[in-house]
Amino acid sequence: MTIKEKSWIEEAEFEKLSRSEKKEYIKEWGCICNECRNKWHYLDSIEKEINFQTRNNSLLGLGMCCNPCVALSTSNANTQLSQQKAKLKSCPKCGSSNVTRNAKFFKKQ
């Protein structure tokens, strides 16, 4: 019987890789709710995209500071994005934010 090779590496192993080797991996968050023990996963790229959109909305709001409609719409969009980000980090089953997150890095295929 052969031992199956582990398909992912932990953060400590990932940090030891060179910059070019790190580009070959994708980060996934494994979450466990400390209240109901529910498990779920999501890609780090989703969280990065939310941060990117929030930053872009803030810059758009700065450029349109004299137009209250644009400022209000970007503010509302950022509120929605922050709610989405909080939802990623809270349990989908019970809604608790008492969560333990562990990063796993998978090699891109």
N, C-alpha and C positions, 0 to 999 in steps of 0.2 A: 504494500500500500504506500502510495506517495503522499507526502504532505503538501497540501494545497498552498501555493504562494499567496501571501497577504496582498489584497488588491488595493490597499491604501496605506498611507504613512501618517504618523502623528506629527503634531506641530514641532516637537523637538527635532525630529528627523528632517522635516522640511526646512527648518532654519539652517541646517548644516549644508544644504545644497547651494550650488553656485547660482548666480542670477539667471543664467541661460537655462539651467536645469529646472528652476522654479517655474519658468514659463510653460513647462510641459505638464503642469499639474493644475487641477481645479479644486477650489476649496468648498467643502460642504460642512454645514453646521448640523451636528446631531444634538437634538434637544431632548431633555427628560424633565417632565413636570415633577417637582418635588412634592406636590399635593396629591395627584391622582396616579402618578407613575406612567403617564402616557408618553409615548415616544413619537417624534416626528423629525423630519429633515428638511432643510432648504439650502439652496446654493447661495454662496456669499455674493455672487454676481447680482442677485436680486436686490440685496441690501445696498450694494454699490450703486446700482441703477437708481434706486430711490434717493440716495444721497446726491447723485449727479443731477437728477431732476430738481431737487430742492434748491441746490446751488444755482442752477440755471434760472429758476423762477425768481430767486432773490436778486440776481443780476438784472433780470428783465424788469423787476419792480423798481430797482434803482434808476434805470434808464427812463422809466415812465413815472417818476415821482410826482409830476405835476398833473397826471391824469388819474383821478381817484378810482375810476373803473378798473384800470389795469392793475393798480396797486391792490385793490380789493380782490380781484380774481386770482392774482398770484398768491395772496395771503391765504385765500380759501384752498387753493391747490396745495400749498405747503402744509396746511392743516390736514388735508386728506392724506398726503404722503407720510406725514408723521404718524397718523393713525395706522396706516398700512405697515409701517416699520415696527410700531409697537405690537401690532397683531402677529407679525412674524415671530416676535420674541416671547409671545405669551401662548399658553396652552390652548390648542383648538378645541379640546374637549371640555375643560372646566373654566377656561379664561384666566387662570392664575398667571401672574408674572414671576412667581417663585420657580425659576427654571435654571437648570444646569445645562450649559452649552459646551460642547466639545468639538473642536475643529478636526476634520479629517481631510486629507489631500489625496485625490485620485488622479492617476495618470490619464491625460487626455488620449483619446483613441482616434 
